[in-house]
Amino acid sequence: MNTPVPVSFEFFPPKTDVGYEKLLKAHDELKVANPEFFSVTYGAGGSTQERTINTVIELNQRGVPAAPHLSCIGSKADAIRDLLIKYQNAGIKRIVALRGDLPSGMMGTGGDFNYASDLVAFVKAEFGKAFHIEVAAYPEMHPQAPNLDKDIDNFVAKAKAGADSAITQYFYNVNAYKHFVDEVRRRDCDIDIVPGIMPITNYSNLARFSDACGADIPRWMRQALQTCGDDVSRIQRIGLNFVVDLCQELIAAGAPKLHFYSMNQSAPTLAILERLKA
């Protein structure tokens, strides 16, 4: 499949054997889009770290590079170093460096890193150019940031610490992305900022997750999806149109690539890419 810009996809590590088989099936089906890489998440404080490690190494052996999420909050430098050595020995060449969230009930950082920029600087100092380092970006502002200007300053700090490119939180407002990129460029930072794209398949789940992570669903879009009620096929049809339009606008605005939050499914993302096909 010829896509208009390079693409990548994100998975989460499954908790069951059935879930793992589902992930591998989605992986093999998404390979038709010739992605640059597959990323694999893990939970607060590395709560699914072992599953992430195993999943990343397995996927990396299936023909497309895999990139683990690496969360640093609550972690010691020695543990991060050992993990990166393990990834390096397994042929992993890309990581997604994140601050992450503390496990529930944990007070303070309890580790050697306070911010993602600390992790980026550590990886560069310890491993040089062995890893391509992705970091997170928040066009609509990180939920814990005091204001957007400060959040953009924090993003630029990650780039100056050695980040190679960035993947954004998902969003549905192209102007938010354009403003974020413009402000980053004004601060003399030129790394690629790749939009994160969330397919729409279930409105209630999307609304709940968006409210929790601070991703805005525009009012007109909420209204259109709410009128669908429990009509899943209509939600998916309208959601597909919304997301295809979003991707087209982002590409026209100069987005260098697209990163899809696939949620371990192939069909919703492939439907978008089929409509975008070059």
Secondary structure, DSSP 4 states (H G I P E B T S, - for coil): ---SS-EEEEE---SSHHHHHHHHHHHHHHGGG--S-EEE---GGGTTHHHHHHHHHHHHTTTS-EEEEEE-TT--HHHHHHHHHHHHHTT--EEEEE---PPTT--S--SS-SSHHHHHHHHHHHHTTSSEEEEEE-TT--TT-SSHHHHHHHHHHHHHHT--EEEEEE-S-HHHHHHHHHHHHHTT---EEEEEE---S-HHHHHHHHHHHT----HHHHHHHHTTTT-HHHHHHHHHHHHHHHHHHHHHTT---EEEE-TT-SHHHHHHHHHH--
